[in-house]
Amino acid sequence: MQDSIILKELILVSFSPVRSAARTLEVLEELNKNRVSTVRDLHLKTRIPKPTIVRILQTLLQTGYVSNDPRQAGYQVTSKVNSLSAGFHGDPMIVEVGRPQAIALTKKFTWPSSIAIVENAKAVVRYSTIPDSPISPFHATVNMRLTLDQHALGLAYLAFCPNREQEILIKTLDYSCATGSKLPNERELILRALLKKVFRQGFSERNPEMEPKSSNTIAVPIYSGNRVMGTIGLTYFRSAHKGKEAIQKFVKTLQRASKNISDSASKLLKFDDFD
């Protein structure tokens, strides 16, 4: 009991940032904005004392993130800074441009919305408005890994992704190893028929046999050109919207939100290309 109280108190402590680390990142960010920067440039931009900037630059030089070419009369970042974003694979962009749309969906309908990407043959929730919804069927879903063939966020991806990618993903489901009353080939045929239906109607729904059975999710794909880069969905209690009521109420707005995300992502990519 005492340990749990101490742990709770520790969690509530607000720690101050490590000043040297914060300053180093600030200098690195400023270096990244310009082709070449002098100590004076960095001092004027960051207001960090010049002796401190010199020590930071020496550290960055020794670790290989910055070079100092006398002919350039200043410091510049090296290609090693790319390693700092090596774990970035595009999903933060979906969250960045999709967050306002997801929030708008919840403001409009009250129900929580989610944005997911596919990672290792699972639909991974990267953003959710559950904190903004007073009637969410779930407590938390961020980083939840969902199946591609049973969950709406996964089905919306699997049904609309390019054929070659779809075939690879279906193979990862490994229906041939499945056991049960139905033959493995039957299960795959059922899935393929479902994917055609989802593609034809333009949205997916969670398998009603999946828990929690009291709720449902409707999802649509988010495109980047001809490629599906993620999915967005809305979750609600089945008792609140019977039959096709939810489809009529939510689908068109979800599709508009998806298009807005795609348009915003496209503009952002064009801006990056221009830079």
Buried (B, 14 or more C-beta within 10 A) or exposed (E): EEEEEEEEEEEEEEEEEEEEEEBBEBBBEBBEEBEBBBBEBBBEBBEBEEEBBEBBBEBBBEEEBBBBEEEEEBBBBEEEBEEEEEEEEEBBBBBBBBBEBBBBBBEEBBBBBBBBBBEEBBBBBBBBBBEBBEEBBBEEBEEBBBBBBBBBBBBBBBBBBEEEBBEEBBEEBEBEEEEEEEEBEEBBEEBEEBBEEBBEEBBBBBBEEBEEEEBBBBBBBBBBEEEBBBBBBBBBBBEEBEEEEBBEBBBEBBBBBBBBBBEBBBEEEEEEEEE
